[in-house]
Amino acid sequence: MTEDEKKRKKIEYINKWNAENCKKVTIKMYKADYEIFNKYVTENGLSKNGYIISLIKKDLQEKGLMKSDNN
């Protein structure tokens, strides 16, 4: 199997997993807030989705609605 075929198979697997296990959502925020958020994640080399997910997880864990990753 060539490298291109391996990459294609991996992408197909990831897309299938995402389709089965993830839900797309839209988050609305004011433009001024988005500009601040975008600048922060860009300057710190963060993923926008990853950062939002980590903030949501942290908040839910603090409220006891989601188990901590460490437990």
PyMOL Python script that loads the backbone (N, CA, C, O; Angstrom):
from pymol import cmd

cmd.read_pdbstr("""\
ATOM      1  N   MET A   1       0.847  -1.173   0.000  1.00  0.00           N
ATOM      2  CA  MET A   1       0.000   0.000   0.000  1.00  0.00           C
ATOM      3  C   MET A   1       0.896   1.241   0.000  1.00  0.00           C
ATOM      4  O   MET A   1       1.814   1.352   0.812  1.00  0.00           O
ATOM      5  N   THR A   2       0.624   2.157  -0.905  1.00  0.00           N
ATOM      6  CA  THR A   2       1.452   3.361  -1.013  1.00  0.00           C
ATOM      7  C   THR A   2       1.102   4.348   0.100  1.00  0.00           C
ATOM      8  O   THR A   2       0.097   4.197   0.795  1.00  0.00           O
ATOM      9  N   GLU A   3       1.946   5.347   0.249  1.00  0.00           N
ATOM     10  CA  GLU A   3       1.715   6.381   1.269  1.00  0.00           C
ATOM     11  C   GLU A   3       0.418   7.148   1.011  1.00  0.00           C
ATOM     12  O   GLU A   3      -0.310   7.478   1.946  1.00  0.00           O
ATOM     13  N   ASP A   4       0.135   7.428  -0.264  1.00  0.00           N
ATOM     14  CA  ASP A   4      -1.106   8.139  -0.609  1.00  0.00           C
ATOM     15  C   ASP A   4      -2.340   7.321  -0.223  1.00  0.00           C
ATOM     16  O   ASP A   4      -3.327   7.862   0.276  1.00  0.00           O
ATOM     17  N   GLU A   5      -2.268   6.007  -0.462  1.00  0.00           N
ATOM     18  CA  GLU A   5      -3.388   5.137  -0.095  1.00  0.00           C
ATOM     19  C   GLU A   5      -3.566   5.093   1.417  1.00  0.00           C
ATOM     20  O   GLU A   5      -4.693   5.093   1.913  1.00  0.00           O
ATOM     21  N   LYS A   6      -2.445   5.054   2.157  1.00  0.00           N
ATOM     22  CA  LYS A   6      -2.507   5.046   3.619  1.00  0.00           C
ATOM     23  C   LYS A   6      -3.137   6.342   4.135  1.00  0.00           C
ATOM     24  O   LYS A   6      -3.975   6.315   5.036  1.00  0.00           O
ATOM     25  N   LYS A   7      -2.731   7.465   3.563  1.00  0.00           N
ATOM     26  CA  LYS A   7      -3.294   8.756   3.973  1.00  0.00           C
ATOM     27  C   LYS A   7      -4.783   8.818   3.675  1.00  0.00           C
ATOM     28  O   LYS A   7      -5.565   9.301   4.494  1.00  0.00           O
ATOM     29  N   ARG A   8      -5.175   8.331   2.507  1.00  0.00           N
ATOM     30  CA  ARG A   8      -6.580   8.336   2.117  1.00  0.00           C
ATOM     31  C   ARG A   8      -7.402   7.464   3.056  1.00  0.00           C
ATOM     32  O   ARG A   8      -8.489   7.858   3.479  1.00  0.00           O
ATOM     33  N   LYS A   9      -6.886   6.276   3.386  1.00  0.00           N
ATOM     34  CA  LYS A   9      -7.574   5.372   4.309  1.00  0.00           C
ATOM     35  C   LYS A   9      -7.720   6.014   5.687  1.00  0.00           C
ATOM     36  O   LYS A   9      -8.768   5.903   6.323  1.00  0.00           O
ATOM     37  N   LYS A  10      -6.664   6.683   6.142  1.00  0.00           N
ATOM     38  CA  LYS A  10      -6.713   7.330   7.457  1.00  0.00           C
ATOM     39  C   LYS A  10      -7.758   8.448   7.458  1.00  0.00           C
ATOM     40  O   LYS A  10      -8.527   8.577   8.411  1.00  0.00           O
ATOM     41  N   ILE A  11      -7.788   9.245   6.405  1.00  0.00           N
ATOM     42  CA  ILE A  11      -8.770  10.330   6.294  1.00  0.00           C
ATOM     43  C   ILE A  11     -10.185   9.757   6.265  1.00  0.00           C
ATOM     44  O   ILE A  11     -11.083  10.290   6.916  1.00  0.00           O
ATOM     45  N   GLU A  12     -10.387   8.678   5.516  1.00  0.00           N
ATOM     46  CA  GLU A  12     -11.701   8.034   5.462  1.00  0.00           C
ATOM     47  C   GLU A  12     -12.119   7.536   6.840  1.00  0.00           C
ATOM     48  O   GLU A  12     -13.273   7.689   7.238  1.00  0.00           O
ATOM     49  N   TYR A  13     -11.163   6.933   7.575  1.00  0.00           N
ATOM     50  CA  TYR A  13     -11.455   6.429   8.920  1.00  0.00           C
ATOM     51  C   TYR A  13     -11.838   7.576   9.849  1.00  0.00           C
ATOM     52  O   TYR A  13     -12.818   7.480  10.588  1.00  0.00           O
ATOM     53  N   ILE A  14     -11.076   8.644   9.813  1.00  0.00           N
ATOM     54  CA  ILE A  14     -11.350   9.801  10.671  1.00  0.00           C
ATOM     55  C   ILE A  14     -12.709  10.403  10.339  1.00  0.00           C
ATOM     56  O   ILE A  14     -13.482  10.720  11.243  1.00  0.00           O
ATOM     57  N   ASN A  15     -13.008  10.563   9.052  1.00  0.00           N
ATOM     58  CA  ASN A  15     -14.305  11.114   8.647  1.00  0.00           C
ATOM     59  C   ASN A  15     -15.456  10.222   9.094  1.00  0.00           C
ATOM     60  O   ASN A  15     -16.490  10.724   9.535  1.00  0.00           O
ATOM     61  N   LYS A  16     -15.290   8.902   8.984  1.00  0.00           N
ATOM     62  CA  LYS A  16     -16.331   7.971   9.419  1.00  0.00           C
ATOM     63  C   LYS A  16     -16.517   8.058  10.926  1.00  0.00           C
ATOM     64  O   LYS A  16     -17.648   8.104  11.410  1.00  0.00           O
ATOM     65  N   TRP A  17     -15.410   8.081  11.678  1.00  0.00           N
ATOM     66  CA  TRP A  17     -15.485   8.177  13.135  1.00  0.00           C
ATOM     67  C   TRP A  17     -16.173   9.472  13.539  1.00  0.00           C
ATOM     68  O   TRP A  17     -17.042   9.461  14.411  1.00  0.00           O
ATOM     69  N   ASN A  18     -15.800  10.592  12.918  1.00  0.00           N
ATOM     70  CA  ASN A  18     -16.411  11.878  13.229  1.00  0.00           C
ATOM     71  C   ASN A  18     -17.908  11.858  12.943  1.00  0.00           C
ATOM     72  O   ASN A  18     -18.696  12.384  13.729  1.00  0.00           O
ATOM     73  N   ALA A  19     -18.302  11.261  11.833  1.00  0.00           N
ATOM     74  CA  ALA A  19     -19.718  11.208  11.464  1.00  0.00           C
ATOM     75  C   ALA A  19     -20.526  10.417  12.489  1.00  0.00           C
ATOM     76  O   ALA A  19     -21.681  10.746  12.762  1.00  0.00           O
ATOM     77  N   GLU A  20     -19.920   9.378  13.053  1.00  0.00           N
ATOM     78  CA  GLU A  20     -20.621   8.538  14.017  1.00  0.00           C
ATOM     79  C   GLU A  20     -20.583   9.094  15.435  1.00  0.00           C
ATOM     80  O   GLU A  20     -21.502   8.847  16.216  1.00  0.00           O
ATOM     81  N   ASN A  21     -19.533   9.844  15.784  1.00  0.00           N
ATOM     82  CA  ASN A  21     -19.316  10.213  17.178  1.00  0.00           C
ATOM     83  C   ASN A  21     -19.327  11.710  17.478  1.00  0.00           C
ATOM     84  O   ASN A  21     -19.245  12.101  18.642  1.00  0.00           O
ATOM     85  N   CYS A  22     -19.425  12.534  16.472  1.00  0.00           N
ATOM     86  CA  CYS A  22     -19.370  13.980  16.692  1.00  0.00           C
ATOM     87  C   CYS A  22     -20.634  14.644  16.173  1.00  0.00           C
ATOM     88  O   CYS A  22     -21.306  14.132  15.278  1.00  0.00           O
ATOM     89  N   LYS A  23     -20.934  15.770  16.743  1.00  0.00           N
ATOM     90  CA  LYS A  23     -22.074  16.562  16.299  1.00  0.00           C
ATOM     91  C   LYS A  23     -21.576  17.962  15.997  1.00  0.00           C
ATOM     92  O   LYS A  23     -20.872  18.575  16.799  1.00  0.00           O
ATOM     93  N   LYS A  24     -21.955  18.461  14.818  1.00  0.00           N
ATOM     94  CA  LYS A  24     -21.561  19.813  14.445  1.00  0.00           C
ATOM     95  C   LYS A  24     -22.455  20.802  15.164  1.00  0.00           C
ATOM     96  O   LYS A  24     -23.670  20.618  15.246  1.00  0.00           O
ATOM     97  N   VAL A  25     -21.844  21.848  15.683  1.00  0.00           N
ATOM     98  CA  VAL A  25     -22.597  22.905  16.349  1.00  0.00           C
ATOM     99  C   VAL A  25     -22.093  24.248  15.849  1.00  0.00           C
ATOM    100  O   VAL A  25     -20.980  24.367  15.337  1.00  0.00           O
ATOM    101  N   THR A  26     -22.928  25.240  16.010  1.00  0.00           N
ATOM    102  CA  THR A  26     -22.552  26.597  15.646  1.00  0.00           C
ATOM    103  C   THR A  26     -22.625  27.446  16.899  1.00  0.00           C
ATOM    104  O   THR A  26     -23.607  27.397  17.640  1.00  0.00           O
ATOM    105  N   ILE A  27     -21.597  28.211  17.127  1.00  0.00           N
ATOM    106  CA  ILE A  27     -21.565  29.112  18.268  1.00  0.00           C
ATOM    107  C   ILE A  27     -21.580  30.532  17.733  1.00  0.00           C
ATOM    108  O   ILE A  27     -20.746  30.914  16.912  1.00  0.00           O
ATOM    109  N   LYS A  28     -22.535  31.300  18.209  1.00  0.00           N
ATOM    110  CA  LYS A  28     -22.623  32.689  17.771  1.00  0.00           C
ATOM    111  C   LYS A  28     -22.056  33.582  18.864  1.00  0.00           C
ATOM    112  O   LYS A  28     -22.288  33.362  20.053  1.00  0.00           O
ATOM    113  N   MET A  29     -21.305  34.596  18.435  1.00  0.00           N
ATOM    114  CA  MET A  29     -20.790  35.591  19.374  1.00  0.00           C
ATOM    115  C   MET A  29     -20.670  36.918  18.650  1.00  0.00           C
ATOM    116  O   MET A  29     -20.618  36.979  17.422  1.00  0.00           O
ATOM    117  N   TYR A  30     -20.629  37.966  19.433  1.00  0.00           N
ATOM    118  CA  TYR A  30     -20.493  39.296  18.842  1.00  0.00           C
ATOM    119  C   TYR A  30     -19.175  39.396  18.089  1.00  0.00           C
ATOM    120  O   TYR A  30     -18.189  38.758  18.458  1.00  0.00           O
ATOM    121  N   LYS A  31     -19.164  40.204  17.029  1.00  0.00           N
ATOM    122  CA  LYS A  31     -17.966  40.345  16.192  1.00  0.00           C
ATOM    123  C   LYS A  31     -16.765  40.803  17.006  1.00  0.00           C
ATOM    124  O   LYS A  31     -15.662  40.285  16.832  1.00  0.00           O
ATOM    125  N   ALA A  32     -16.972  41.769  17.891  1.00  0.00           N
ATOM    126  CA  ALA A  32     -15.860  42.279  18.709  1.00  0.00           C
ATOM    127  C   ALA A  32     -15.288  41.173  19.591  1.00  0.00           C
ATOM    128  O   ALA A  32     -14.071  41.061  19.738  1.00  0.00           O
ATOM    129  N   ASP A  33     -16.171  40.348  20.182  1.00  0.00           N
ATOM    130  CA  ASP A  33     -15.710  39.234  21.006  1.00  0.00           C
ATOM    131  C   ASP A  33     -14.959  38.205  20.159  1.00  0.00           C
ATOM    132  O   ASP A  33     -13.938  37.667  20.588  1.00  0.00           O
ATOM    133  N   TYR A  34     -15.472  37.933  18.950  1.00  0.00           N
ATOM    134  CA  TYR A  34     -14.820  36.974  18.065  1.00  0.00           C
ATOM    135  C   TYR A  34     -13.430  37.459  17.670  1.00  0.00           C
ATOM    136  O   TYR A  34     -12.492  36.663  17.613  1.00  0.00           O
ATOM    137  N   GLU A  35     -13.288  38.746  17.399  1.00  0.00           N
ATOM    138  CA  GLU A  35     -11.977  39.279  17.025  1.00  0.00           C
ATOM    139  C   GLU A  35     -10.970  39.088  18.146  1.00  0.00           C
ATOM    140  O   GLU A  35      -9.815  38.745  17.894  1.00  0.00           O
ATOM    141  N   ILE A  36     -11.400  39.308  19.386  1.00  0.00           N
ATOM    142  CA  ILE A  36     -10.517  39.096  20.539  1.00  0.00           C
ATOM    143  C   ILE A  36     -10.169  37.610  20.658  1.00  0.00           C
ATOM    144  O   ILE A  36      -9.006  37.249  20.839  1.00  0.00           O
ATOM    145  N   PHE A  37     -11.190  36.753  20.555  1.00  0.00           N
ATOM    146  CA  PHE A  37     -10.995  35.305  20.631  1.00  0.00           C
ATOM    147  C   PHE A  37     -10.058  34.819  19.531  1.00  0.00           C
ATOM    148  O   PHE A  37      -9.124  34.062  19.794  1.00  0.00           O
ATOM    149  N   ASN A  38     -10.311  35.256  18.298  1.00  0.00           N
ATOM    150  CA  ASN A  38      -9.500  34.837  17.158  1.00  0.00           C
ATOM    151  C   ASN A  38      -8.046  35.272  17.327  1.00  0.00           C
ATOM    152  O   ASN A  38      -7.128  34.503  17.039  1.00  0.00           O
ATOM    153  N   LYS A  39      -7.838  36.497  17.790  1.00  0.00           N
ATOM    154  CA  LYS A  39      -6.484  37.001  18.012  1.00  0.00           C
ATOM    155  C   LYS A  39      -5.771  36.162  19.072  1.00  0.00           C
ATOM    156  O   LYS A  39      -4.599  35.822  18.912  1.00  0.00           O
ATOM    157  N   TYR A  40      -6.477  35.831  20.151  1.00  0.00           N
ATOM    158  CA  TYR A  40      -5.882  35.043  21.235  1.00  0.00           C
ATOM    159  C   TYR A  40      -5.454  33.660  20.755  1.00  0.00           C
ATOM    160  O   TYR A  40      -4.321  33.244  20.998  1.00  0.00           O
ATOM    161  N   VAL A  41      -6.354  32.940  20.073  1.00  0.00           N
ATOM    162  CA  VAL A  41      -6.001  31.585  19.646  1.00  0.00           C
ATOM    163  C   VAL A  41      -4.913  31.607  18.579  1.00  0.00           C
ATOM    164  O   VAL A  41      -4.062  30.719  18.549  1.00  0.00           O
ATOM    165  N   THR A  42      -4.930  32.606  17.707  1.00  0.00           N
ATOM    166  CA  THR A  42      -3.913  32.711  16.664  1.00  0.00           C
ATOM    167  C   THR A  42      -2.541  32.987  17.267  1.00  0.00           C
ATOM    168  O   THR A  42      -1.555  32.351  16.896  1.00  0.00           O
ATOM    169  N   GLU A  43      -2.482  33.935  18.196  1.00  0.00           N
ATOM    170  CA  GLU A  43      -1.200  34.298  18.812  1.00  0.00           C
ATOM    171  C   GLU A  43      -0.627  33.162  19.649  1.00  0.00           C
ATOM    172  O   GLU A  43       0.590  33.048  19.793  1.00  0.00           O
ATOM    173  N   ASN A  44      -1.502  32.319  20.202  1.00  0.00           N
ATOM    174  CA  ASN A  44      -1.043  31.232  21.061  1.00  0.00           C
ATOM    175  C   ASN A  44      -0.975  29.888  20.347  1.00  0.00           C
ATOM    176  O   ASN A  44      -0.694  28.865  20.972  1.00  0.00           O
ATOM    177  N   GLY A  45      -1.231  29.888  19.038  1.00  0.00           N
ATOM    178  CA  GLY A  45      -1.113  28.665  18.246  1.00  0.00           C
ATOM    179  C   GLY A  45      -2.115  27.594  18.642  1.00  0.00           C
ATOM    180  O   GLY A  45      -1.803  26.405  18.571  1.00  0.00           O
ATOM    181  N   LEU A  46      -3.305  27.987  19.054  1.00  0.00           N
ATOM    182  CA  LEU A  46      -4.317  27.043  19.494  1.00  0.00           C
ATOM    183  C   LEU A  46      -5.317  26.760  18.380  1.00  0.00           C
ATOM    184  O   LEU A  46      -5.477  27.552  17.451  1.00  0.00           O
ATOM    185  N   SER A  47      -5.973  25.635  18.490  1.00  0.00           N
ATOM    186  CA  SER A  47      -7.081  25.298  17.591  1.00  0.00           C
ATOM    187  C   SER A  47      -8.340  25.957  18.153  1.00  0.00           C
ATOM    188  O   SER A  47      -8.614  25.852  19.348  1.00  0.00           O
ATOM    189  N   LYS A  48      -9.101  26.631  17.300  1.00  0.00           N
ATOM    190  CA  LYS A  48     -10.329  27.286  17.774  1.00  0.00           C
ATOM    191  C   LYS A  48     -11.287  26.263  18.372  1.00  0.00           C
ATOM    192  O   LYS A  48     -11.783  26.449  19.483  1.00  0.00           O
ATOM    193  N   ASN A  49     -11.545  25.190  17.642  1.00  0.00           N
ATOM    194  CA  ASN A  49     -12.455  24.161  18.144  1.00  0.00           C
ATOM    195  C   ASN A  49     -11.925  23.526  19.422  1.00  0.00           C
ATOM    196  O   ASN A  49     -12.663  23.349  20.392  1.00  0.00           O
ATOM    197  N   GLY A  50     -10.649  23.189  19.416  1.00  0.00           N
ATOM    198  CA  GLY A  50     -10.048  22.557  20.592  1.00  0.00           C
ATOM    199  C   GLY A  50     -10.114  23.433  21.816  1.00  0.00           C
ATOM    200  O   GLY A  50     -10.371  22.944  22.916  1.00  0.00           O
ATOM    201  N   TYR A  51      -9.884  24.728  21.645  1.00  0.00           N
ATOM    202  CA  TYR A  51      -9.920  25.664  22.765  1.00  0.00           C
ATOM    203  C   TYR A  51     -11.339  25.797  23.308  1.00  0.00           C
ATOM    204  O   TYR A  51     -11.543  25.781  24.522  1.00  0.00           O
ATOM    205  N   ILE A  52     -12.315  25.926  22.423  1.00  0.00           N
ATOM    206  CA  ILE A  52     -13.711  26.037  22.852  1.00  0.00           C
ATOM    207  C   ILE A  52     -14.133  24.770  23.591  1.00  0.00           C
ATOM    208  O   ILE A  52     -14.760  24.845  24.647  1.00  0.00           O
ATOM    209  N   ILE A  53     -13.794  23.615  23.042  1.00  0.00           N
ATOM    210  CA  ILE A  53     -14.152  22.345  23.679  1.00  0.00           C
ATOM    211  C   ILE A  53     -13.516  22.238  25.059  1.00  0.00           C
ATOM    212  O   ILE A  53     -14.169  21.802  26.007  1.00  0.00           O
ATOM    213  N   SER A  54     -12.240  22.633  25.184  1.00  0.00           N
ATOM    214  CA  SER A  54     -11.575  22.541  26.487  1.00  0.00           C
ATOM    215  C   SER A  54     -12.225  23.479  27.502  1.00  0.00           C
ATOM    216  O   SER A  54     -12.341  23.123  28.674  1.00  0.00           O
ATOM    217  N   LEU A  55     -12.650  24.667  27.078  1.00  0.00           N
ATOM    218  CA  LEU A  55     -13.337  25.590  27.991  1.00  0.00           C
ATOM    219  C   LEU A  55     -14.677  25.019  28.446  1.00  0.00           C
ATOM    220  O   LEU A  55     -15.028  25.116  29.622  1.00  0.00           O
ATOM    221  N   ILE A  56     -15.417  24.429  27.526  1.00  0.00           N
ATOM    222  CA  ILE A  56     -16.719  23.844  27.868  1.00  0.00           C
ATOM    223  C   ILE A  56     -16.526  22.667  28.821  1.00  0.00           C
ATOM    224  O   ILE A  56     -17.241  22.554  29.817  1.00  0.00           O
ATOM    225  N   LYS A  57     -15.560  21.785  28.523  1.00  0.00           N
ATOM    226  CA  LYS A  57     -15.294  20.641  29.390  1.00  0.00           C
ATOM    227  C   LYS A  57     -14.913  21.096  30.790  1.00  0.00           C
ATOM    228  O   LYS A  57     -15.410  20.560  31.780  1.00  0.00           O
ATOM    229  N   LYS A  58     -14.029  22.087  30.871  1.00  0.00           N
ATOM    230  CA  LYS A  58     -13.583  22.590  32.169  1.00  0.00           C
ATOM    231  C   LYS A  58     -14.766  23.112  32.970  1.00  0.00           C
ATOM    232  O   LYS A  58     -14.878  22.824  34.162  1.00  0.00           O
ATOM    233  N   ASP A  59     -15.647  23.875  32.336  1.00  0.00           N
ATOM    234  CA  ASP A  59     -16.806  24.432  33.017  1.00  0.00           C
ATOM    235  C   ASP A  59     -17.738  23.317  33.499  1.00  0.00           C
ATOM    236  O   ASP A  59     -18.204  23.353  34.638  1.00  0.00           O
ATOM    237  N   LEU A  60     -18.010  22.336  32.651  1.00  0.00           N
ATOM    238  CA  LEU A  60     -18.896  21.234  33.038  1.00  0.00           C
ATOM    239  C   LEU A  60     -18.292  20.393  34.159  1.00  0.00           C
ATOM    240  O   LEU A  60     -19.013  19.923  35.039  1.00  0.00           O
ATOM    241  N   GLN A  61     -16.967  20.200  34.131  1.00  0.00           N
ATOM    242  CA  GLN A  61     -16.308  19.442  35.185  1.00  0.00           C
ATOM    243  C   GLN A  61     -16.370  20.187  36.513  1.00  0.00           C
ATOM    244  O   GLN A  61     -16.589  19.574  37.558  1.00  0.00           O
ATOM    245  N   GLU A  62     -16.179  21.509  36.482  1.00  0.00           N
ATOM    246  CA  GLU A  62     -16.249  22.306  37.703  1.00  0.00           C
ATOM    247  C   GLU A  62     -17.645  22.267  38.312  1.00  0.00           C
ATOM    248  O   GLU A  62     -17.796  22.335  39.532  1.00  0.00           O
ATOM    249  N   LYS A  63     -18.663  22.158  37.465  1.00  0.00           N
ATOM    250  CA  LYS A  63     -20.052  22.101  37.942  1.00  0.00           C
ATOM    251  C   LYS A  63     -20.480  20.679  38.293  1.00  0.00           C
ATOM    252  O   LYS A  63     -21.600  20.466  38.759  1.00  0.00           O
ATOM    253  N   GLY A  64     -19.601  19.711  38.074  1.00  0.00           N
ATOM    254  CA  GLY A  64     -19.892  18.326  38.401  1.00  0.00           C
ATOM    255  C   GLY A  64     -20.795  17.626  37.398  1.00  0.00           C
ATOM    256  O   GLY A  64     -21.350  16.569  37.698  1.00  0.00           O
ATOM    257  N   LEU A  65     -20.948  18.196  36.224  1.00  0.00           N
ATOM    258  CA  LEU A  65     -21.817  17.608  35.204  1.00  0.00           C
ATOM    259  C   LEU A  65     -21.077  16.649  34.284  1.00  0.00           C
ATOM    260  O   LEU A  65     -21.695  15.889  33.537  1.00  0.00           O
ATOM    261  N   MET A  66     -19.743  16.688  34.343  1.00  0.00           N
ATOM    262  CA  MET A  66     -18.928  15.798  33.502  1.00  0.00           C
ATOM    263  C   MET A  66     -17.753  15.337  34.338  1.00  0.00           C
ATOM    264  O   MET A  66     -17.165  16.117  35.088  1.00  0.00           O
ATOM    265  N   LYS A  67     -17.412  14.050  34.204  1.00  0.00           N
ATOM    266  CA  LYS A  67     -16.277  13.526  34.940  1.00  0.00           C
ATOM    267  C   LYS A  67     -14.985  14.141  34.407  1.00  0.00           C
ATOM    268  O   LYS A  67     -14.860  14.425  33.215  1.00  0.00           O
ATOM    269  N   SER A  68     -14.039  14.336  35.301  1.00  0.00           N
ATOM    270  CA  SER A  68     -12.728  14.846  34.926  1.00  0.00           C
ATOM    271  C   SER A  68     -11.988  13.795  34.117  1.00  0.00           C
ATOM    272  O   SER A  68     -12.182  12.596  34.321  1.00  0.00           O
ATOM    273  N   ASP A  69     -11.139  14.243  33.197  1.00  0.00           N
ATOM    274  CA  ASP A  69     -10.331  13.322  32.409  1.00  0.00           C
ATOM    275  C   ASP A  69      -9.372  12.526  33.291  1.00  0.00           C
ATOM    276  O   ASP A  69      -8.944  11.434  32.918  1.00  0.00           O
ATOM    277  N   ASN A  70      -9.033  13.073  34.461  1.00  0.00           N
ATOM    278  CA  ASN A  70      -8.076  12.442  35.354  1.00  0.00           C
ATOM    279  C   ASN A  70      -8.715  11.365  36.233  1.00  0.00           C
ATOM    280  O   ASN A  70      -8.000  10.567  36.838  1.00  0.00           O
ATOM    281  N   ASN A  71     -10.047  11.330  36.312  1.00  0.00           N
ATOM    282  CA  ASN A  71     -10.731  10.358  37.174  1.00  0.00           C
ATOM    283  C   ASN A  71     -11.045   9.092  36.444  1.00  0.00           C
ATOM    284  O   ASN A  71     -11.620   8.171  37.025  1.00  0.00           O
TER     285      ASN A  71
END
""", "prot")
cmd.dss("prot")
cmd.show_as("cartoon", "prot")
cmd.util.cbc("prot")
cmd.orient("prot")
